[in-house]
Amino acid sequence: MPLLKKIVSTLGSLVLTLFGLSVLTFFIGRVMPTDPVLAAVGDNAPQSVVDRVRVEMGLDQPLYIQFGHYLNQLLHGDLGKSILTSNPVTTDIARFFPATMELATAAIIIAALIGIPLGVWAALRQSSWVDQTIRVVCLAGHSLPVFVLALLSLLVFYAVLGIAPGPGRQDIIWQDMVPQVTGFLTIDSLLAGETDAFWDALAHMAQPVLILAYFSMAYITRMTRTFMLNALGGEFVITARAKGLSSRRVIWRHAFPTVAVQLVTVLALTYAGLLEGAVVTENVFAWPGLGQYLTTSLMNADMNPVAGATLLVGSVYVLLNLLADLLYRLWDPRVK
């Protein structure tokens, strides 16, 4: 019975959160100073055309009726139509979102593989030069704006040294040459047997992925260090050491498992943050992902894609948070 109540409570919170998010995305498109009708027909369109399109778009009706239509569309998986591409927003998102996921997934893997060991090492060497150096590196990762790192990376490795490819997801000779299966260009290239396309895609990914990974690694390292310091000061660790267990066994068999439980939430929220925070990086590197699609739509007052992309990222954030909570409970029975 308690489990059923918890499931009902969780689902209720999820529904309310998504409803609040839908309200937010609806009013984003209504409070913008630009007129979506003029964005669709142009500033020089006759007034009769403007009035007709306004009626067709339903913008002549009261807000509560417009919101009802908006909710009905969402329930049927309809996010509207993009003015710029003339495609349904769902079609555009299905085309652009995998590119963002590819960046974010590669970045979170690199950030976790580097950040977690660094955090453990810093905690074990607290107040030493190793700890101070790691903390400075992490502080720089949090302090430097992402667009500054991205522009410096392009300037040094592409413009000056010439060892990195230019902006974009792949060279023009490979565009539309690899069949889209997963949406991840590196994986699709391997599935198609195009190894040259794979290495080209990997080379184009290197700079934006490493910049996002550095930014995420800084946060993961700091959180791991904090968690490990708390764990190493716990009574169970002191007891394990008093029993004569080796340092390696104390660290990795007793202290780190408690840290790993907490890191589940950190990694999930960091990954969600990468999905929503890659906007600047994608624009600097001309990466054809959701961030660039969102920015281009916003600059052209194309509000359906803006609302749809915002709703998608918010939903992913909520679902990843829910997944982290479930994994936390499965991993640590004490939470139950």
C-alpha positions as CSV (number, residue, x, y, z in Angstrom):
1,M,0.0,0.0,0.0
2,P,2.8,2.6,0.8
3,L,4.4,1.7,-2.5
4,L,1.1,2.3,-4.4
5,K,0.7,5.7,-2.6
6,K,4.2,6.6,-3.6
7,I,3.7,5.7,-7.2
8,V,0.4,7.7,-7.3
9,S,2.1,10.7,-5.6
10,T,5.1,10.5,-8.1
11,L,2.8,10.3,-11.1
12,G,0.7,13.2,-9.8
13,S,3.8,15.3,-9.3
14,L,4.9,14.5,-12.8
15,V,1.6,15.4,-14.4
16,L,1.4,18.7,-12.5
17,T,5.0,19.6,-13.4
18,L,4.4,18.9,-17.1
19,F,1.1,20.8,-17.0
20,G,2.9,23.8,-15.4
21,L,5.6,23.5,-18.2
22,S,2.9,23.5,-20.8
23,V,1.4,26.7,-19.3
24,L,4.8,28.3,-19.4
25,T,5.5,27.3,-23.0
26,F,2.1,28.6,-24.1
27,F,2.6,32.0,-22.5
28,I,6.1,32.2,-23.9
29,G,4.5,32.4,-27.4
30,R,1.9,35.0,-26.2
31,V,4.0,37.5,-24.3
32,M,6.7,37.9,-26.9
33,P,6.7,41.4,-28.4
34,T,6.8,40.0,-31.9
35,D,3.6,39.2,-33.8
36,P,3.6,35.6,-35.0
37,V,1.1,36.5,-37.8
38,L,3.4,39.2,-39.2
39,A,6.3,36.7,-38.9
40,A,4.3,34.3,-41.1
41,V,3.0,36.7,-43.7
42,G,5.5,39.5,-43.7
43,D,5.4,43.1,-42.6
44,N,4.1,44.3,-46.0
45,A,1.1,41.9,-46.3
46,P,-2.3,43.5,-46.8
47,Q,-4.5,43.8,-43.7
48,S,-7.0,41.4,-45.1
49,V,-4.4,38.7,-45.4
50,V,-3.2,39.5,-41.8
51,D,-6.7,39.2,-40.5
52,R,-7.4,35.9,-42.3
53,V,-4.1,34.3,-41.1
54,R,-4.8,35.5,-37.6
55,V,-8.2,33.7,-37.7
56,E,-6.6,30.6,-39.2
57,M,-4.0,30.5,-36.4
58,G,-6.7,30.9,-33.8
59,L,-5.1,34.1,-32.4
60,D,-8.4,36.0,-32.6
61,Q,-9.9,34.0,-29.8
62,P,-9.7,34.5,-26.0
63,L,-6.5,33.2,-24.3
64,Y,-8.3,30.5,-22.4
65,I,-9.7,29.1,-25.6
66,Q,-6.3,29.3,-27.3
67,F,-4.8,27.5,-24.3
68,G,-7.5,24.8,-24.6
69,H,-6.6,24.2,-28.2
70,Y,-2.9,24.2,-27.3
71,L,-3.4,21.5,-24.7
72,N,-5.5,19.4,-27.1
73,Q,-2.7,19.6,-29.7
74,L,-0.2,18.5,-27.1
75,L,-2.2,15.6,-26.1
76,H,-2.3,14.5,-29.7
77,G,1.5,15.0,-30.1
78,D,1.0,18.1,-32.2
79,L,3.4,21.0,-31.5
80,G,2.3,23.1,-34.4
81,K,4.1,24.0,-37.6
82,S,7.3,25.9,-38.1
83,I,7.1,29.1,-40.2
84,L,10.8,28.9,-41.3
85,T,10.9,25.2,-42.4
86,S,7.2,24.7,-43.2
87,N,7.5,21.4,-41.4
88,P,5.6,20.2,-38.3
89,V,7.7,21.0,-35.2
90,T,7.8,17.4,-34.2
91,T,9.4,16.5,-37.5
92,D,12.1,19.2,-37.1
93,I,12.8,18.2,-33.5
94,A,13.2,14.5,-34.5
95,R,15.8,15.7,-37.0
96,F,17.7,18.2,-34.8
97,F,17.5,16.6,-31.3
98,P,19.7,13.6,-32.0
99,A,22.6,15.9,-32.8
100,T,22.3,17.6,-29.4
101,M,21.9,14.2,-27.7
102,E,25.1,13.0,-29.4
103,L,27.1,16.0,-28.1
104,A,25.6,15.7,-24.6
105,T,26.0,12.0,-24.3
106,A,29.7,12.0,-25.4
107,A,30.3,15.0,-23.0
108,I,28.7,13.4,-20.0
109,I,30.7,10.1,-20.5
110,I,34.0,12.0,-20.7
111,A,33.1,14.3,-17.8
112,A,32.1,11.3,-15.6
113,L,35.2,9.2,-16.5
114,I,37.5,12.1,-15.6
115,G,35.6,14.0,-13.0
116,I,34.8,11.2,-10.6
117,P,38.4,9.9,-10.2
118,L,39.6,13.5,-9.9
119,G,37.1,14.2,-7.2
120,V,38.1,11.1,-5.3
121,W,41.8,11.9,-5.7
122,A,41.2,15.5,-4.4
123,A,39.4,14.2,-1.4
124,L,42.1,11.8,-0.5
125,R,44.8,14.5,-0.9
126,Q,42.8,17.2,0.9
127,S,44.6,20.6,1.2
128,S,47.6,19.2,-0.7
129,W,48.9,20.8,-3.9
130,V,47.0,18.1,-5.8
131,D,43.8,19.1,-4.2
132,Q,44.5,22.8,-4.8
133,T,45.3,22.3,-8.4
134,I,42.2,20.3,-9.1
135,R,40.1,22.9,-7.3
136,V,41.6,25.7,-9.4
137,V,41.0,23.8,-12.6
138,C,37.4,23.2,-11.6
139,L,36.9,26.8,-10.6
140,A,38.1,27.9,-14.0
141,G,35.7,25.5,-15.7
142,H,32.8,27.0,-13.8
143,S,33.9,30.6,-14.1
144,L,34.8,30.9,-17.8
145,P,31.8,31.4,-20.0
146,V,31.2,28.6,-22.5
147,F,31.1,30.8,-25.5
148,V,34.6,32.2,-24.6
149,L,36.1,28.7,-24.4
150,A,34.4,27.8,-27.7
151,L,35.6,30.9,-29.5
152,L,39.2,30.4,-28.2
153,S,39.1,26.8,-29.2
154,L,38.1,27.7,-32.8
155,L,40.7,30.4,-32.9
156,V,43.6,28.3,-31.7
157,F,42.9,24.8,-33.1
158,Y,41.1,25.8,-36.3
159,A,42.3,29.2,-37.4
160,V,45.8,29.3,-36.0
161,L,47.1,25.7,-35.8
162,G,44.8,24.2,-38.4
163,I,44.6,20.8,-36.7
164,A,40.9,20.8,-36.1
165,P,38.0,20.9,-38.7
166,G,35.8,23.9,-39.0
167,P,32.3,24.5,-37.7
168,G,29.5,22.1,-38.6
169,R,28.8,18.4,-38.0
170,Q,30.7,17.0,-41.0
171,D,32.5,18.0,-44.1
172,I,30.3,18.9,-47.1
173,I,31.5,15.8,-49.0
174,W,29.8,13.6,-46.4
175,Q,26.5,15.4,-46.1
176,D,23.5,13.2,-46.8
177,M,25.9,10.3,-47.6
178,V,25.2,8.3,-44.3
179,P,21.7,6.9,-43.8
180,Q,20.1,8.1,-40.6
181,V,19.3,5.2,-38.3
182,T,19.9,6.3,-34.7
183,G,20.5,10.0,-35.5
184,F,24.0,9.7,-33.9
185,L,26.2,10.4,-36.9
186,T,29.2,8.5,-35.5
187,I,27.1,5.4,-34.9
188,D,25.2,5.7,-38.2
189,S,28.6,6.0,-40.0
190,L,29.8,2.8,-38.5
191,L,26.5,1.0,-39.2
192,A,26.8,2.1,-42.8
193,G,30.5,0.9,-43.0
194,E,31.7,4.4,-43.8
195,T,34.8,4.6,-41.6
196,D,36.0,7.8,-43.2
197,A,32.7,9.5,-42.4
198,F,33.0,8.2,-38.9
199,W,36.5,9.8,-38.3
200,D,35.3,13.0,-40.0
201,A,32.2,13.2,-37.6
202,L,34.4,12.4,-34.6
203,A,36.8,15.2,-35.5
204,H,34.0,17.7,-35.8
205,M,32.6,16.5,-32.5
206,A,35.9,16.9,-30.6
207,Q,35.9,20.6,-29.8
208,P,32.3,21.1,-28.7
209,V,32.3,17.8,-26.8
210,L,35.5,18.6,-24.9
211,I,34.3,22.1,-24.0
212,L,30.9,20.8,-22.7
213,A,32.8,17.9,-20.9
214,Y,35.1,20.3,-19.2
215,F,32.3,22.5,-18.0
216,S,30.4,19.4,-16.7
217,M,33.6,17.8,-15.3
218,A,34.2,20.8,-13.1
219,Y,30.9,20.4,-11.4
220,I,31.1,16.6,-11.1
221,T,34.6,16.8,-9.6
222,R,33.6,19.3,-7.0
223,M,30.5,17.3,-6.0
224,T,32.5,14.0,-5.9
225,R,35.1,15.7,-3.7
226,T,32.5,17.0,-1.3
227,F,30.7,13.6,-1.1
228,M,33.9,11.7,-0.6
229,L,35.1,14.0,2.2
230,N,31.8,13.4,4.1
231,A,32.1,9.7,3.5
232,L,35.7,9.5,4.6
233,G,34.8,11.2,7.9
234,G,32.0,8.7,8.6
235,E,32.0,6.3,11.5
236,F,31.7,3.3,9.2
237,V,35.0,4.3,7.5
238,I,36.7,4.8,10.8
239,T,35.5,1.4,11.9
240,A,36.8,-0.2,8.7
241,R,40.2,1.3,9.2
242,A,40.3,0.2,12.8
243,K,39.7,-3.4,11.6
244,G,42.9,-3.2,9.6
245,L,41.4,-3.1,6.1
246,S,43.6,-1.8,3.4
247,S,43.2,1.8,2.2
248,R,42.0,0.7,-1.2
249,R,39.4,-1.6,0.3
250,V,38.2,1.2,2.6
251,I,37.9,3.7,-0.2
252,W,36.4,1.6,-3.0
253,R,34.4,-1.0,-1.0
254,H,33.1,1.2,1.9
255,A,33.3,4.9,1.2
256,F,32.8,5.2,-2.6
257,P,29.5,3.1,-2.8
258,T,27.8,5.7,-0.6
259,V,29.1,8.5,-2.9
260,A,28.0,6.6,-6.0
261,V,24.4,6.7,-4.8
262,Q,24.5,10.5,-4.6
263,L,26.3,10.8,-7.9
264,V,23.4,9.2,-9.7
265,T,21.4,12.4,-9.2
266,V,24.3,14.6,-10.0
267,L,25.0,12.8,-13.3
268,A,21.4,12.8,-14.3
269,L,20.8,16.5,-13.7
270,T,24.2,17.3,-15.4
271,Y,23.2,15.4,-18.4
272,A,19.8,17.2,-18.5
273,G,21.7,20.5,-18.1
274,L,23.9,19.6,-21.1
275,L,20.8,19.0,-23.3
276,E,19.4,22.4,-22.4
277,G,22.6,24.3,-22.1
278,A,24.3,23.4,-25.4
279,V,22.6,26.3,-27.1
280,V,25.6,28.6,-27.1
281,T,28.1,25.8,-28.0
282,E,25.9,24.7,-30.9
283,N,25.7,28.3,-32.3
284,V,29.5,28.9,-32.0
285,F,30.3,25.6,-33.8
286,A,27.3,25.8,-36.2
287,W,26.2,22.5,-34.9
288,P,22.8,21.6,-36.4
289,G,21.2,20.6,-33.1
290,L,18.2,21.6,-31.1
291,G,20.0,24.6,-29.6
292,Q,20.7,26.2,-33.0
293,Y,17.1,25.3,-34.2
294,L,15.8,27.0,-31.1
295,T,17.9,30.1,-31.5
296,T,17.2,30.5,-35.2
297,S,13.4,30.2,-34.5
298,L,13.6,32.7,-31.7
299,M,15.4,35.3,-33.8
300,N,12.8,34.9,-36.5
301,A,9.8,35.1,-34.1
302,D,8.9,31.5,-35.0
303,M,7.3,30.7,-31.7
304,N,5.9,27.2,-32.3
305,P,9.5,25.7,-32.4
306,V,10.5,27.8,-29.4
307,A,7.6,26.5,-27.3
308,G,8.0,22.9,-28.6
309,A,11.8,22.8,-27.9
310,T,11.3,24.4,-24.5
311,L,8.6,21.8,-23.7
312,L,10.8,18.9,-24.8
313,V,13.9,20.0,-22.9
314,G,11.8,20.6,-19.8
315,S,10.1,17.2,-20.1
316,V,13.5,15.5,-20.5
317,Y,14.7,17.4,-17.4
318,V,11.7,16.2,-15.3
319,L,11.9,12.6,-16.6
320,L,15.7,12.4,-15.9
321,N,15.1,13.8,-12.4
322,L,12.4,11.1,-11.8
323,L,14.7,8.4,-13.2
324,A,17.5,9.5,-10.9
325,D,15.1,9.4,-7.9
326,L,14.1,5.8,-8.8
327,L,17.7,4.7,-9.3
328,Y,18.6,6.3,-6.0
329,R,15.9,4.3,-4.2
330,L,16.9,1.0,-6.0
331,W,20.5,1.5,-5.2
332,D,20.2,2.6,-1.6
333,P,17.5,0.6,0.3
334,R,17.8,3.0,3.3
335,V,15.8,5.6,1.3
336,K,12.8,3.3,1.4
